[in-house]
Amino acid sequence: MELDLLAIGAHPDDVELCCGGTLARAAKAGYKVGIIDLTEGELGTRGTRAIRAREAREAAKILGCVRENAGLPDGNIEISIPNRLQLIRLYRKYRPKILLIPHFAERHPDHVRAHHLSREAWFYAGLRKIESEENGVKQKPWRPRNYFHFMQWQEFEPSFAVDISDVYELRLKAIKAHKSQLHDPGSKNPQTILSQKEFLEMLEARARYYGYRIGTRYAEPFYSVELIGIGDVFGLQLFKG
């Protein structure tokens, strides 16, 4: 399956928390979208491999996207040739036009390494002399047109923001599919950043803030290292102050 949009996350809930609305909006518009989780999140304080895999499948169903796990070890996303080749195989398998990847400045070391691994694989996937196979068949080289960084814990000044107002509730439903990671007043598990009641409130506040900045109710911010061209200035969504 060739995808229009592919998002890469270090852990099974990263994409939903950061750019789930963008994926939901693209899927709703008829684009083919997908998620690659680099790890199973097995080192997480809450949940198990099986629970997190089940939650990830449910969230993907809600968003309307395909999903695959790269099987890298949680807490040890090495920027190595074998790991890079694994991601190259997945890029060539799905042949996405656009990638969404973690930003390079992050609190969690897995997120930082996920950025560098995703970006390196983006470039090397386009080189013919780097060979890869899928089910015994030699793959053709493929380099997505662009990659954009999504925002996780650390904030940055975005290059653009995507209006997700009409799919915000769908985004929230996909996030809540990862219920093992979120606030549960009856849980006896140790607290984490995600399991605090205020965490979802922070996510909503961030989406409201960036929505306000572009004149909509909710938005998700992204950073681009490349200059972005537009075809029509009248199609821009601007602050309506």
HELIX and SHEET records of a PDB file:
HELIX    1   1 ASP A   14  LYS A   28  1                                  15    
HELIX    2   2 ARG A   49  LEU A   63  1                                  15    
HELIX    3   3 ILE A   81  TYR A   94  1                                  14    
HELIX    4   4 PRO A  109  TYR A  124  1                                  16    
HELIX    5   5 SER A  165  VAL A  167  5                                   3    
HELIX    6   6 TYR A  168  LYS A  176  1                                   9    
HELIX    7   7 LYS A  179  GLN A  181  5                                   3    
HELIX    8   8 LYS A  197  ARG A  213  1                                  17    
HELIX    9   9 VAL A  233  GLY A  235  5                                   3    
SHEET    1   A 7 VAL A  66  ASN A  69  0                                        
SHEET    2   A 7 VAL A  33  ASP A  37  1                                        
SHEET    3   A 7 LEU A   5  GLY A   9  1                                        
SHEET    4   A 7 ILE A  98  PRO A 102  1                                        
SHEET    5   A 7 ASN A 146  PHE A 150  1                                        
SHEET    6   A 7 ALA A 219  TYR A 223 -1                                        
SHEET    7   A 7 PHE A 160  ASP A 163 -1                                        
SHEET    1   B 2 GLU A 133  GLU A 134  0                                        
SHEET    2   B 2 VAL A 137  LYS A 138 -1                                        
END                                                                             
